[in-house]
């Protein structure tokens, strides 16, 4: 721990008494370089661990899930239509029973 009254410079930090505005142009010039460097590092790491293969695998699974969802929804709508037709036939049979029962 530094003794009181002694300013300590750690890394790129400037002591509180220094002019921090002098560092702004330097930081502004280095920011795009950092972004480009980070992008290159990401592409290199992504290539090594197979991010593109994983992305294609996930897209394939999404496509399969979409096809399965469409198929299931078609089956649901078809079965719902069948149930509605069955209910109509049951109601018709009940009414026919009442009509013929009333006549006999």
N, C-alpha and C positions, 0 to 999 in steps of 0.2 A: 504494500500500500504506500503510495507516494506521500511524502510529507507535505504539509500545507504550504502553499505559495509556489510550488513547483508544477509547471505544466507538463503533462505527459502526452506525447504524440503516439497514437496507436494506429498502425496501418496507414490508411490514407486520410485519417481524420486530422483536421487542423485544430489547433487549440482555439478555445473560445475567443481569444483576443485576436486571432488571425483573420484575414479577409477571405471569407468563404465565397465571395462573388467571383473571385479569380478562377475557381474550379468549375463554374457553370459552363463556359465554352468548351472546356476539355470533356466534361461529361456529355454535353450535347453532341460532340463529335464521336464519342465512343458508343453512344446508345445504338445507332444503326448497326455498327459493327458487332455489337453484342447480340442483336437480334439475328443477324445473318449467321453468326457463329453458332448460336443456339439452334437455328433451323438446320444447319449442316449436321450438327451433332445429333439432332433428333432423327434426321433421315438416315444417318449412318447406323444409329442404334436400332431404328425401326427395321432397317434392312437385315441386320444381324439376328434379331429375335423373331422375324417373320410377321410383322404387323400386317403387311399386305395379304399374306395367306390367311391370317386370322380374320381380316376384314371380309375377304371373299367367302370364307366359311360362314361367318355371321350373316352375310347377305343371302347366301344360299338357304340358311335355316329360316331367315325371315320370309323368303319367297315360299318355302315349303309350308311355313305356318300360315301364310296368306292363302295359299291354295287349300289347305285343310280347313281354314275358317270358312272360305267360300263354299266348299263342299258341305260342311256341316250346316251352314245356314240354308243351303238349298234343300237339304234333307229335312230340316226343321220346318221350312215353309211347305214342303210337300206333305209331311205328316200332319201339319196343322190343317191343311186343306182336306186331307182324308178324314180327320176327326170331325170337321164341320159338316162334310157330306154325310158321315155316319149319323150325326145328331139329327140332320134333316130327315134322313130315311127313318130313324126311330120315331121322330115326331109324326111323320106321315103314316107309319104303321099304326101308331096309337090312335090317330084321328080316324083311320079306316076302320079300326076295331070298334070305335065308338059309333061310327056311322052305320056299320052293318049290325051291330048289337041293338041299336035303336030301332032298326027296321024289322029285325026278327022278333 
